[in-house]
Amino acid sequence: MKKTMMILAAVLLTMTVSPLFAADDVSAPAPASAAASSQPEAAPENVPAMVSTGTENAIVKPQSAEPAFEMLNRIETIVYGAPHDGGLLNRLNEVEKAVFGRDLPGSLTERQTALLDFLEKGTGAQPSLLFKLSVAEWALEQQIRPTWSLVKRIDSMENILEGASQEGALVSRVERLLTKLLPDGVNAVPCVLPKSTIFKAALRETLTVKNVKVDDIIIMGLNEQVVIGNNLVAPKNSRVFGHITKVKPPRSFGRPSEIEMLIDSVEVLGPSIVQVDFGEAAKKAMDVDSGVLGAAGASIGGAVLLGPIGLAGGFLVRGNDKQLKEGTLFYVETKEEVKVPAYAVPHQITPITQPETSAPQGTKSAPVQ
């Protein structure tokens, strides 16, 4: 592990990047034992929380078996949007050059581990590259694009801010964007997300009895940002994960079709995963927001959206037109108090995070009294 820690530190010390990414400010990934003490508790394996960034599909079919070379596939999906072909070493060299501008030293496993930690976990002194990238997107557009690849997200921001995409290592390009958007830099701060914090999620694709099956992963988008005080926890469009637990087509004697879905977790800045369900606070928020049930009823041809019926955090959709349309909204809430990483919004831009009406999570998502 010590050797792995030295790998990333060595390459970063030799890189030429912006002052926000100076070698003095960067340390190698912490050992696993240290990281565990500072990171939010990981979600159980059965929660579909590990869909790689770069997965644009809103409905993800589960793998029949563990993919070969899973770590490198995940890295390439984050960076490019999909795994590449070819020999492992050539692929790793290519992705390291894309991210850092050069190869990392060390064994295949050490290099993959160091790179994935850099992208997703960060170090004791620096948040992850995905954390910084999301904050930069939020500063520019007030929302993020977590289903896009790293390359596409950076290209898009450069085109908006500078008129054209730029050349160079991805990490240097992110730091240059941050210099222009947030010259004071980006740090992760610990934030307590209270129990029953409410999240408002929207479907990104229409669900029908024909395009989903049991165990499919459903990726929704957070409809509004979540802010605790002046700490940005989850920007608008952050991913919300669910999975299908039942699909029944229309049956004889006029019995309607059914789609049953569990909403499992929300991806907050980090990226970190927070488990959610459909509790009392979410029910009250859903009752108050008449637009949710009204839109759902209109979207599914008079079907009734019920939840939960013998489910923990689930929704049962019944209807004769066999679909739940893109944009349909759901409320869920945190199961318990949890400590998460967040971005402390500078006072100069704090007003854009403040809602007109207060809500439990600091947004207008949940006007619960």
N, C-alpha and C positions, 0 to 999 in steps of 0.2 A: 504494500500500500504506500509506503514511503517513496518508493521509486515512482509509482503512479503520480503522487503529489508533485514530484519534482519535474515531471514531463511538461505539464502545462505551464508551470512557473518558468521553465527554461525558455519555451518558445515565446511567451509573453514578454520576457525581459529583452528579447532581441527584436521585437516588432517595432515598427515605426507607425504610431497611431496618434490620435488626437490627445490633448492633455487630459481629457476625461478618462482616458484609458491608459494613463501612464503606468509604467512598471511598478512604481512605488505604491500604487493603489490596488494592485492585483495580487492575490495569493492563490495557491493551488487549491483544488477541491479538498474539503476537509475529509478526514477518515470517516467511514460509514458510521462509527459509533458516535462521533461528534455531530455529524449531520442529523442523526436521528433525534438528538436532544433539542435541536433548534428548529426542525421542520415540523409542520403540522402532522398529526397522526395519519398514516397512509390508509387509504380506503381498502376494505377487504377485497380479495381477489375477484369475488363474484360481481363487484360493482364495475360496470363498463366505463372506467375512468381513464384508461390508458390508450385511447385512440390517438394516434400520432397527429400532431399539427401537420397540416398539409392534406388532411383527408377532407375533401370538399363535399363528398356525398353526405346527404342528411340522413340516409338510411344505410347503415353499414352491416353487411352480412358477416356473421361470425366465421372465423377460420375453422376448418375441420380439424386442423392440427396446428401445433406451434410452427410458425414459419422458420425455414432454415436461416441461419445467420441473423437472428432476430434483432440484435443490437444494431448492426450496421444497416439493416433495412429500416429501422426506426430513425436512425440518424439521417439517412438519405431522404426519407419521407418528410422529416422536418425541414430539411434544407431545400430539396428539389420538388417535393410533392409526391414522389414515388421512388421506390428502390430502382437502382441501376443494375445493368448486367455487367458481367466480367469477373475477373479474379478479385478476391477479397482485398489483397494489398493494393492493387491498382485503384479499386473503388475508394478505399480509405485514403490513399494519397490524394485522389481527386477532390474528395469532400473536405479534407484538411486544407488544401490549397484554396478552395473556394471560401472557407470560413476565415482562415488565418493568413493566407498568402504563402504558406510553406508547410512542409511535412512536420509532424511531431516525431520525436524520437521514442524508442521503446518498443515493446512487443505489441502484437495485434490487439490483444485483450486490453492491455494498459492504455493504448492510444484510444480505442473505442470508448472505454470507460471515462477517460479524462474528457474526451470531446462531448459525450452525452451529458456528463455532469456540468460542463461549461454551458451547454445549451439550455438545460432544464433546471439545474439546481443552483448554479452559481457557487460562490465560495464564501468564507467567513467575512471577507471585506467587500465583495461585489455581488449584487444580485445576478441572476442568470441573464443570458443574452435575450431569451424570450421575454423575461420581465421587462428589460430595458426597451425592447422593441415594442411591446404592448403600450408602455407608457408614452413612447414617442408617437405611436399611432393615435392614442387618446388625445395627446396634446395637439395634434394636427387636425383630427376629424371628430373628436368626442365619441369615438367608437373604435373597436379593434377588429382585426380580420384573422381570428385564430385558425380558421379552416384553410387559409392560404399558406403556401410554402414560404419559407424565409426569404427566398429570392424574390418571389412575387410581391411580398409585403414591402420589402425594401425598394424595389423598382417603383411600386405605386407611390410611396411617400416621396421619393426623389422627383418623380414626375410632377406631383402636386406642388412640392416646395420649390424645386429648382428647374422645372420645365423639361427635364430629360433624366433618364437613368444614368448612373455613373459607373466607372470601372473601379476595380480594386477588391481587396478582401472584404467580406461581408461585415466582419466585426468593425473594421475601420469606417465603413459606410454608415453603420448604425451610430457610432460615436460622433461622426460628423453631423448627422441629422440631429442628435441630441444637443450638440453644441449650438446649433442654430435655433432649436426649439426651447430647450431648457438648459441655459448656460450654467446653472448651479449644479448640474449633474443629477443623477438618479440613484437613490439609495432605497433599500427595502427596510421598512420599520415594522416591528411586531404590532399587531392590532387584534383586539379581542372582538370576535364576531358573536354577539349575544345569541342565546337560545331563542328560537322563534323569529330570527331575522328572516324577512320575506324576500323571495326572488320571484320575478315575473318573467316567464319564458314564453317564447313564441315558436311554433313549428316552422321549420325551414322548408318543408316539403309536404305535399298532401299525402296522407296515409290512407290506403285502401286495403280491403281484404285481399286484393290481388298483388299488391307490391310489398307487403310485409308478411313475415312469418314469425313464429315463436322464437325468441332469443335474438332477433334482430336488434341492433343498437340504434337508437334514435338520437340524433344530435340536434338540439334546439338552440336558439340564441337568446341571450338575456335581453329583455325588452328595454330596460333602463339600467343606468349605472347604479352600483351600490357603493355608498360612501358612509363611513362611520366617522363622525366629526369632520375633520379635514383630511381623513385618510381614504384614498381611493382603494377599494378592495377588489371590485370587479367592474371593469368598464362595460358599457353597452355592447352587446353582441358577443360577450363571453359565452363559452359553450356550456350547455346544460345537457346532461346525459340521461337517457332513459332506455328501457328495453321493453320489447313486446312479450307479454306473458300469455296472451290468448288471442286467437283469430278464428272466428266462425263466420262462414258465408251465410247468406239468407237461407232459411230452412223452410220446410213445408208448413202449411197452415198459417202463413203470414208471419212467422217468427222472424224478427229482424236479424241483420248481421251484427257482429260484435267485434270490437278491437279493444283489448285490455292492455294497458301500458303502465309500467312503474317508472316514476322519475326518481333517479338514484342519487345524482350528485351534480354539483356546480363547480366549474373550473374557475378559480379566482386567480389573481396575479400570483406569480411564482414561477411556473404554473403549479398550483396546488389544488387539491380536490377536497371539497366540503360535502359531506353527506346531507341529503335533504329528504323530507317526506311531506305528506299532505296532512297537516295538523290543524288544530283549532284556529290559530292565527291566519293560516292560509285560507281556511274556509270563510272566515269573516271578511278577509280582503276580497275574496271572490264574490261574496254576497254584495259587498259595497260597490264593487266595480261592475255595474250593470252591463257595461260594454262587453265584458268577457263572455257571460252566458248568452247575451243577445247575439253576439257575433258567432258563437259556437252553434247556437240553435239555427241561425240563418245559414251557416256554412254547411251543416250536415242535414239539411232538408227536414227540419223539425225533430231531429234526434235529440235525445236528452243526454247531457253530459253529467255523469254521476260519479262521485268519488269521495271517500273510498267505499267500496262495497266488499267488505271482508278483505280489504287490501291494506297494506302498510305503505302509504304514499302512492297509491295507484289510482288510475282513472279508467272507468269502463264506458266506452262509447257505443251506444246502440242506435241504429238507424237503417232505413231502407235504401238509402242511396250509397251506402257502403263506403263512406269516406269521411275523413277529418281533414279539412283544407289547410293549406299553408297559411300561416299567420294566426291560427287559432291560439289563444292565450291560456296559460296555466299558471296558477300560483302554487309555490311550494315554500317550505320553511326549514331552517336549520333544526336538527334534532336536539342539539345541545350546544352550549357555549364552546367555541373553538378558537384557538390562537392561529392567526394566519398572517402571512406577509402582506404589506400594503405599501402604497406610495403616498408619502406625506405631501399633499398638494401645497405649493408655495402660496403665501398670502396674496401675491399679485394676481393669481388666477383662481383663487378660492371662490369668488362669486359665481363662476360658471358651474360649480359643483353644488351650489345651494338651491334647493327646490323652493317653489313658492309655498308649498304646503308640506309640513313635516310628516315623516313616516318612520316606522321602526328602524329601517336600514339607512335612513337619510336620503331617500329618493321619494318620488311621487308614486312609486309602484304600489304601495299598500296603505291606503288611507284608513287604517284601523284605529278606532278610538279606544 
